[in-house]
Structure formats: structure tokens, C-alpha cells
Amino acid sequence: MTVALSEVISALEEAYPPSLAHGWDSVGLVCGDPADQVEKVVIAVDATAAVVDEALAAGAQLLLVHHPLLLRGVDTVGAHTPKGALLHRLIRGGCALYTAHTNADSADPGVSDALAEAVGVTVTGPLDPAASEPLDKWVVMVPQTASAAVRDALFAAGAGQVGDYSCCSWTVAGTGQFLPGDGASPAVGTVGAVEKVVEDRVEVVARRSLRSRVLAAMRGAHPYEEPAFDVLELADTGSALGIGRVGVLDIPLTLREFTERVRRRLPETAWGVRAAGDPDTVVRTVAVCGGSGDSYLGTARSRGVDVYLTADLRHHPADEHLRGGGPVLIDVAHWASEQPWCGQAKGILDARFGDVEGWSVAVSEVRTDPWTLGG
């Protein structure tokens, strides 16, 4: 028994929504037919020649990777080019290629959650939170006799969703007043006479992207010719999504001890693990960022953590950061910081499809870190 590739893609995009990807990024299906069937998946950080060999030798119908093979524009994927050759081999071997990159970085859980878990950090939130989803609050004045119908119409249009709850609203009674003028066709009252009506003030929230739909639903259900309503754009309150994570250690450690823990728990690389700062610094709070994270040095400082763990730190930014007051730093290989994500992605797919007969997901055993010798 197999699963359609389209179903696997749906599961991946539920966990790692493409909308979270940065504008410069390239995520999603690179090659393969969504109608094809999948029962074997291989997960890796990079789609290198050795990883493609491994996936094809395993009979995989899907290779899921973190780093895009085609991040920058190309004008050929001919087999005479290195990247084109890999795509041709995958297509001939019946193996699709799918990428989850910065969308997996920002997801909850995502790449940095996997890194935090690997080194024993309990996550308390994102390092650089993404904006909360843009929301509107709708305030609609409606005669009590039509209040239920208007609420139902708003709910049907997608309003009233709060987390895992639906049909959420707040209602309070009051008195509405209006004077129909010449040319009006009032549903209640008469032209030229002030009318007072017992009305409900109905409040709901809705995603801003649904504004046109909610407006049409409200107007369609409301009995008045000119409904009275407000649309208020709610403030950004942050979210659990975003780049990097902050968290705490179960017990305080010195920088020297925590660096050794990181060395033991992450995959070994020629790059190794190195720390910057006083080795005896006591570490309780930690910021982590899978992948190249020196652009978040200032963010880590603003969060008041004791240590910042990331990859690809450069001499001058690290030196200037320490001169500016820290926090102390731990630098690991880019690949090593993101490899724990492979296990996380495997868990997501197994949770959805693990009961399917013949289903299997393997984390690549190939080390795609480009550095081969260390000092």
C-alpha cells in the first residue's frame, strides 16, 4: 500500500507552511509528479550526489531536503550541469525531490527546535518572533431579531476562529437610533421619523485575508439597507513562529561544560565546536539558531540570554559582539546545526503515515558538511 505524493506534500506543508518561507527562498516540489505513489522517503540536509545515490539505492520515491538545490535562477537543468545531472538521475529513478528551507526554520516546531532538543534546551519561545497573523475585529450592530442569522453568516465566511475554537463571538444589547431620509428604503421604521430599535452589538475576529468575504456575508445576512459596522485592525502580538529559539537548561552549566555537551550531542564534523567568551561563564538561558546565525547576534543580546549557539560565525562580527557585551558564543558547523531537523521531519511523516503498510522513512547517513579535514 502506498501514499500519493500529493498527500505527503500536504502533510509537509501543514507542518512547514510555504507561506513562512522568505521571499528570496525556493521551497516546495522541485521534481516529481504529485500523482505518483510514495512508500519510501529519505531525508537529508542537502541533495548531494552521494545523498541521491543513497536515496535511489534505498528505492525511495521521495527525497526530502532542507537546502534548496535550485535556490538561484538557472537557465538550464541539462544533464551536463552538476545540478541538472542530479535532477535527471532522480527523475529517471522515479524519486521526487522536495525542499523545506526557511519555512522549516520559522515553523513551530522547526529546525531550531530540533537543535535545541538535541543539546538539552527547553524552548520557551522564538528568538526572532514572526508577526502574528493579521486579524480584523468586526463590530456589527444588528437588530436582535436578526442577530443569530448575521452571526451564522459571519461564521460561515470564516470569522470567529480563535486557535482551535470556532463560532467565537461576543454580544451585548443596546439601542440603535436612525432617521431614514428621502430615498431610503428602511427595513424598520419610516422615512422622516426617528426610529429606535433594540439591537445587538456582535463582535468577531477574522483573518484580514477574509475581509471581502466577511463583508459580503455580513451585508447579505443583515436586514438593514445600510448596516452599521466597524472593522478594526488588531495589533501584532507576535507568535510562536519565527527564526531561532530561546530556552533554558535543566541545570546551570559553565560555557566549557555546555560546549562539551554540544560537542557530544551534535554530529561530529571537521569544523568542530568552538566557543567564544569566558569558559567559566555560567549558562542558564540559551538562544539557538540552526544555520548561519550571525545576523541575529544583536537579537540574542537583546533577549538577555547567557549564550548564543549557531553556525558559520565570522571573526569580526563575533569579536565586535563580544566587545559589545556578549552573550558568549558557541559556533558549530552549518550542517551539524541543521541535521537534527531530519529526525523531526521523519517524526512528522511517520505520525501521519506510519500505519500505512510498507511505509518507511530513513534519515540519510551521508554527512553533507563540505569540510573534510580539521586541525
Secondary structure, DSSP 8 states (H G I E B T S, - for coil): --EEHHHHHHHHHHHS-GGGS-TT---EEEES-TTSEESEEEEES---HHHHHHHHHTT-SEEEESS-TT-S--S---TTSHHHHHHHHHHHTT-EEEE--HHHHHSSS-HHHHHHHHTTEEEEEEEEE-----EEEEEEEEEGGGHHHHHHHHHHTT-S-BTTB-S--EEEEEEEEE---TT---SSS-TTS-EEEEEEEEEEEEEGGGHHHHHHHHHHH--SSS-EEEEEE------S-EEEEEEEEEEEEEHHHHHHHHHHHS---SS-EEEES-TT-EEEEEEEEEEE-GGGHHHHHHTT-SEEEEE---HHHHHHHHHTT--EEEEE-HHHHHTHHHHHHHHHHHHHHTTSTT-EEEE------S-----
